């Protein structure tokens, strides 16, 4: 979770994707992603997904995903909280790096999502990432996207004892 600074901006449209790598502190099922941003023009639909990482960059196919109609969010540059349901979600293991991937396909420079984040090393469990080729290659950035992963604790039953593991 990184929810402090919002002094970094990244544009998301067409082949220009962005994301945030993150490291959960506990095992849980992530069922929604919370971001911060605003729109320019009428960009259409945002897809947010969870992916594994390789060498600290997003890799592979989506483990879970959800969409949000970006035309319904604010155009004010202060932005607003954007909650995207990831359906049934996916299990995230503690101390394993994952990535949120954000894309608005079919949008253009005049119709795009601006995702907000922060500079200054605010989140040590990952980095902001960008791709200029629809997720084919990724580059780590010096900023972090504002994000929160919400979900459900996982109960583990062992010899009749239920251990409740918290949410990261």
N, C-alpha and C positions, 0 to 999 in steps of 0.2 A: 504494500500500500504506500502510495506517495501522494499526499494531498495538501502539500504546503504551498510552495511557490507556483506562480502561473506567469512567469516572465519569458517563457520560450514558446514560440508558435511554429507549427508545421502544417503545411497545406497538404490535404489528401484529396486526390482526384485522379481519375483515369488510371494510368500506370504508376502514379506516384503514391505509394503506400507508406504507412508508418506503423510503428509498434513500440512496445516496451517489453524488455525481458525482465523477469521477476523470479524471485526465489521464495516459495511459501515456507513459513516457519513450522507449519504442522500439516499433516495429511488431511485433506478434505476434498469434498466435491464442489467444484466451482460451478455456480449456476447463473451468475450475472457479473458483468463488467460495468464499472462506473468510470466515466471519463469526464472531461471538461472541455467545452468548445463552443463554437458558433459557426454559422454558415455565411457564405457569400453567394448571392444568387439563389438558385434552386437546384442543389446538387443531386437530389434523389435519395437513394437508399445506402446507408452505411452498413457494412458487414463487419462484425467484430468476431474474431475467432481466437482460439487457444491452440498453440502449436508447441511441439517439443523444440529444443534448440540443439545445435551442433556448433561447437566453438563459440558459444555465447551469442549466436544469431539464430533467428527463426529457421526451422527446417521441417520438411515433411508435410503431410496433409493436416487438415484441421482436425483437432480432437473434439472440439465442440464449437458451435457458432450460433450467432443470432443476428438479427437485423433491426434497424431503426430508421424510420422515415425522417431524413435530415431536413426536409422542407418544412417540418413542423417546429424546428428549434429556433432559438433567438438569432437575430442578425446583429445584436449588440456585441461590441468587442469585449465586454466583460465576460461573455460566455455564460454557460449554465451547465449544471450537472446533467450528464446523459447516461441513463441506465439502460443497458442492453441485456435482455434475457438470453441466456445460453441454453435454454430448454432444460433437458435432463442433466446437462453439464458433463463434466468428466472429472475423474479422480486425479488430484494433484498430490504428488508425494513431497514430503518435507525435504528441504535442502536440495531439491532438484530444480534446475533452471528451466522455465517455460517462457513463452512469449504471447502477449496479446498482439494480434495483427489487425490493423484497421485499413479498410479499403472502400472507396466509393467509385465503383466502375461506371463508365458512361458519363461521368461528370467532366468538367473542363476547368481551365484557369478562371473563368468567369462564374462558375457554379461549383463551389468546392466547400469542403469542411475544413475549418481551422481547429486543430487540436491544440490545447494548451498544456504546457508543462513548465518545468523549472530548471534553471541552471544552478551551478554552485555545489554539485555533489550531494544533493538532498537525499538520494536513495542509493544505498550501497549494494542492494541485492540484484541490480541489473542496470540496463542502459536503454535510452531511447534508441530506436533503429529506424532507418529509412531504406526504401527501395525505389528505384526509378524504372524498374522493368517488371512490374506486377508480381513482385516477390521472388523473382528469379535469383537475384543477388541482393544482399543486405549489407549495410554499413552501420557500425555502431556510432552513436553521437555522444556529445559531451553534456547533453541535457536528458532529463527524464520526463516522460509524459505523466500528467496527473492521472492516476488510476487507483482503483480499488477492486480487489477480487472478492466477491461475496459468495457464500455457499453454505454447505451443511457439514457439520462435524461428522466424523465417521466413527461408528461404534464397533469395537472389536470384542467379540465374545470368545473367551479362552477359559476353559475349565469352569464355566458357570459365572465367571466374573466379567462384567461389562466395563470396559475401559473407554472413557469418552475422551476423544482427542479434539482439541479446540480448532477453531478456524483461523487461518493465517491471513 
